[in-house]
């Protein structure tokens, strides 16, 4: 990331533009980088999480599921109610080639935070992505505040799951007794 910023600074310094215009352009470039889930960020990721919540419903009917991808494993966790009681938690090994394909697919989805953010939702289900490098979140957003150039937020995560974990996600309600 340092290299990108240094390169930008050198390029802007070499261009014969008024200083304020160069600063404005550099600020815009940095802002666009911060809003985008770039290949660089994905390469640094140690954990990429997709989560789904079924919305504001009575506690007995509420559930969330999480698909957590790490370089060597994939995990599905289902929680029940609003207190986050774990009712299902299973992991599977992930091959390095499958992880690389997953990273490339996410990069091709051209995910970025929209310039037009929606107000917080009440009652609707939502999906969310969080990308971490060690313990630092380097990108996050929910589906209503993201622009996705190709496909849906869930696609790359779901397709990476082994068949048995896909079935768990497809039938998440059964794990909370519905």
Buried (B, 14 or more C-beta within 10 A) or exposed (E): EEEEEEEBEEEBEEEEEEEEEBEEBBEEBEEEBEBBBBEBBBEBBEBBBBBBBBEEEEEEBBBBBBBBBBBEEBBBBBBBBEEEEEBBEEBEEBEEEBBEBBBEBBBEBBBBBEEEEEEEEEEEEBBBBBBBBEEEEBBBBBBBBBBBEEBEBBBBBBEBBBEEBBEBBEEBEEBBEE
